[in-house]
């Protein structure tokens, strides 16, 4: 078999019906130190012709939305022509189903979002080409071993040394392939997290709900003695349990279930079936899809969609149902310690909507996860902040007057997005003489009982620039992007990976302030 040499430039095929996009990406690639031969095509049909002319293409990057032949259809046919080529798809947030189709049928290993980040795009393409190179190199070495095996009779001297040398080479290449597979697996898990971020963007009520339900579900799954593989399935299902709400109107999603009409409740509950249908195209997600389908079943059999009851409901679905109930109930509770009322509500539902056997573990873990956040809320100290530091859920502790003496916000006002915008405008038009005095709820949301890491004693917080973050620091406030997406929750202890993520956030969607942290060594 003719195998490409190491010195020959690898070929990359760009397929998009918009010529300016392929031209832009080609220019980016040509500016890099790694030498690549870039081919371009304006349609799926033209892309197939390029592959017939160049069967040694290392990587294909195709747009999803193209006239005549979609990206998923093109990649599926391309897979038959050049099965070794790494396939990637360029798509938008709205193309979730089509993206999954490209991954499942077209064998795409990655998807990239429009508009893309130049550095991320170039790095992803270079990694894909390197992956192709490793596979080809391994094939070349394998062919070399086979050829040398045929010549063994002529190599009696030093036979053992030669075999060991080749074995070492193969072992090294296999380790590199294992590492590549590990990275692919990591990318798959990160894709799941990215999908959960899409759910959070669809509804502000879900921004911390998904994370809270996932954390509590994983704890309950481990407590129930599930295997690591089953716990991972529960984690995935919990992250995506509300994926079916995408497409449901905001008018319905902004309501609590207790305030929905019967018709609205029926529409809302359909998200469980829609969630399973969305994931079913990906074989690795089908087990999680089953749990998503049944997380609104009731223990007494009066649930949706199949009326399953008791042990007939998958254990993972019963666990997610418990965690979902806990977090939704906490958003409706008021006061500094809503847990007694929550446990009373859970007790009322045991044997009805919830599995009674899960309650003892649930009560213990709920206290561990939520109690510290609510107890700290009662002890929140007054702080003077700048307008850009304000977060929804903060409560003003003093009247705020404009520079000319007009009352802007009364003492005791719970800030929401509208009031924060009004304060910011006042500081632009008629600025007050000082900052805004508030009592800061640790969750950044007055109504959200978000999961926090327990803090046993107060540690002085400080605002630092992202580049000055160090491993071991702990976030003392939630970190939100410039467009309002929750990036990291209060209590997160920073490590190398989370610090790198923060630096990327400040490049892609920069928050309006620094990062509020406390040094663990100061505790």
Buried (B, 14 or more C-beta within 10 A) or exposed (E): EEEBEEEEEBBBBBBBBEEEBBBBBBEBBEEEEEEBBBBBBBBBBBBBEBBEEBEBBBBBBBBBBBEEBBBBBBBBBBBEBBEEBBBBBBBBBEBBEBBBBBBBBBBBBBBBBEEBBEEBBBEBBBBBBBBBBBBBBBBBBEEBBEEEEEEEEEEEEEEEEBBEEBEEBBEEBEEBBEEBEEEEEEBBEEBBBEBBBBBBBBBBBBBBBBBBBBBBBBBBBBBBEBEEEBBBBBBBBBBBBBBBBBEBEEEBBEBEEEEBEEEBBEBBBBBBBBBBBBBBBBEBBEBBBBBBBBBBBBBBEEBBBBEBBEEEBBBBBBBBBBBBBBBBBBBBBEEEEBBEBBBEBBEEBBBEBBBEBBBEBBBEBBEBBBBBBBBBBEEBEEBEBEBEBBBBBBBBBBEBBBEEEEEBBEEEBBBEEEBBEEBBEBBEEBEBEEBBBBBBBBBBBBBBBBBBBBBEEEBEBBEBEBEEBEEEBBBBBBBBBEEBBBBBBBBBEBEEEBBEBBEBBBEEBEBEBBBBBBBBEEE
